[in-house]
Amino acid sequence: MKYHIEGETLPVVICELEAGEKMVTEGGAMSWMSPNMKMETTTNGGIGKALGRAFSGEKMFQNIYTAQGGPGMIAFASSFPGSIKPFQISPGNEMVFQKSAYLAGEIGVTLSVHFRKKIAAGLFGGEGFIMQKTTGQGTVFAEFDGHVVEYELAAGQQMVIDTGHLAAMTATCGLDIQTVSGAKNMFLGGEGFFNTVITGPGRIWLQTQPLANVAGVLRPYLGSSN
């Protein structure tokens, strides 16, 4: 499978498949494709895995697209102004994504629900108690909100992140929460009560425009028309 990503504000990943190659995505993610791409809707692993994907922000059923009779082409566009990033998944090189980040992947990549080990981190860390984890072998594409900045964390090195800005991390990273110090900082600082703390070793991807933040900015302008 070959691919290229076009566009900056509203990107699209265009995948070129050899005959018989397959791509997996959730319903509604396909943007355009060549006529020889065959679609099959499936639970892709049974009802248990389907329910797990639903908890992680995806749909229960997935679509498998196969190039039949020769090379095929299929494109997946971002649903929000932001970035599409490719990741190479292999044993020992798994990824953890924010909820609903998964866009599409090769057939050898498995998407599953990822629970935080610490309940407090899930409830108050801003990224949610449930995330997505990709395992297996192959390329996977994830969509993030806004521009994405990458950091490499050494063992024990930490990064403090404001709510919602964590887009992805390698599965080797640890995640916890940190309470904002001082009552005045909590109630008047405008940054909330908690921050997310990521501890290396591993890589992290941070997004500049979390969709929840955009919704908060727009909310005062979306008042009732009555």
Secondary structure as UniProt FT lines:
FT   STRAND          2..6
FT   STRAND          12..17
FT   TURN            19..20
FT   STRAND          22..26
FT   TURN            27..28
FT   STRAND          30..33
FT   TURN            35..36
FT   STRAND          37..42
FT   HELIX           47..55
FT   TURN            56..57
FT   STRAND          62..67
FT   STRAND          72..77
FT   STRAND          82..90
FT   TURN            91..92
FT   STRAND          95..97
FT   TURN            99..100
FT   STRAND          102..106
FT   TURN            107..108
FT   STRAND          109..115
FT   HELIX           119..124
FT   STRAND          130..136
FT   STRAND          138..145
FT   STRAND          148..153
FT   TURN            155..156
FT   STRAND          158..161
FT   TURN            163..164
FT   STRAND          166..170
FT   TURN            171..172
FT   STRAND          174..179
FT   HELIX           183..188
FT   STRAND          194..199
FT   STRAND          202..207
FT   HELIX           211..218
FT   HELIX           219..221
//
